[in-house]
């Protein structure tokens, strides 16, 4: 079974002071704690993924529930792409870090 060349996904991004293009005051440790807390809230069902994105994400996509639309391999940074393409549809990743900060990804299609 071949993996799709294109998928669509949503994400939540929490930047920290060392993140690329960062506008964040958080230290790396504070950002990691925040993304872990958001992840726990989503997994426990106390907040929906899209609502958490609107409330917490530092990415402009947060305003649309974290939706990044459709993308193919090579369009995103490797750390992000590796996680996004490994997920099943509707699966939510554990928090991970890229040069932009900490992410949680949800595969939409």
C-alpha positions in Angstrom: 0.0 0.0 0.0 1.6 3.3 -1.0 1.4 6.4 1.1 -0.4 9.3 -0.4 1.9 12.0 -2.0 -0.4 14.7 -0.7 -2.1 15.0 2.6 -3.9 17.7 4.5 -3.2 18.5 8.1 -3.8 21.0 10.9 -1.3 22.0 13.6 -0.8 23.9 16.8 2.5 25.8 17.1 4.0 27.1 20.3 7.1 29.2 19.6 9.8 30.1 22.1 12.7 32.6 22.1 15.0 30.5 20.1 12.4 29.6 17.4 13.0 30.7 13.8 11.1 34.0 13.1 9.9 33.9 16.7 7.7 36.6 18.3 7.6 34.6 21.6 8.8 35.6 25.0 8.6 32.0 26.3 11.8 30.0 27.0 12.1 26.6 25.3 11.2 24.9 28.6 8.1 27.1 29.0 7.0 26.4 25.5 7.5 22.6 25.9 5.4 22.7 29.1 2.6 24.7 27.3 2.5 22.3 24.3 2.4 19.3 26.7 -0.5 20.9 28.6 -2.4 21.6 25.4 -1.8 18.0 24.2 -3.2 16.7 27.5 -6.3 18.9 27.2 -7.0 17.6 23.7 -6.4 14.0 24.6 -8.6 14.2 27.6 -11.4 15.7 25.5 -11.6 19.0 27.5 -10.9 21.0 24.3 -11.3 20.2 20.6 -8.1 20.4 18.4 -9.4 23.3 16.3 -10.4 25.2 19.4 -7.0 24.7 21.0 -5.4 25.9 17.7 -7.5 29.1 17.8 -6.7 29.7 21.4 -3.0 28.8 21.6 -1.3 28.5 18.2 1.4 31.0 17.3 0.9 30.2 13.6 -1.5 32.3 11.5 -3.2 29.1 10.6 -4.5 29.0 14.2 -7.3 31.4 13.3 -8.7 28.7 11.0 -8.4 25.9 13.6 -4.8 25.2 12.6 -5.7 24.1 9.1 -2.7 24.1 6.8 -4.6 22.7 3.8 -3.1 20.2 1.4 0.7 19.8 1.0 3.1 17.3 -0.6 6.4 16.0 0.5 9.2 18.7 0.3 6.9 21.6 1.1 7.3 21.5 4.9 10.3 21.3 7.2 11.6 17.8 7.5 10.7 17.3 11.2 7.1 18.4 10.5 6.8 16.4 7.3 8.1 13.2 8.9 5.4 13.3 11.6 2.5 14.5 9.5 3.0 11.8 6.8 3.4 9.1 9.5 -0.1 9.8 10.9 -3.3 8.1 10.0 -6.3 10.2 9.1 -7.8 11.9 12.2 -4.7 10.9 14.3 -3.1 13.5 16.5 0.7 13.5 17.0 2.4 13.8 20.3 4.2 17.1 20.7 7.5 17.5 18.8 10.0 20.2 18.0 11.1 21.8 14.7 13.1 25.0 14.1 9.9 26.9 14.4 9.0 25.7 17.9 6.8 22.9 19.3 4.0 21.4 17.3 1.0 19.1 17.6 -0.2 17.8 14.2 -3.6 16.4 13.3 -3.9 14.7 9.9 -7.1 15.7 8.2 -6.9 13.7 4.9 
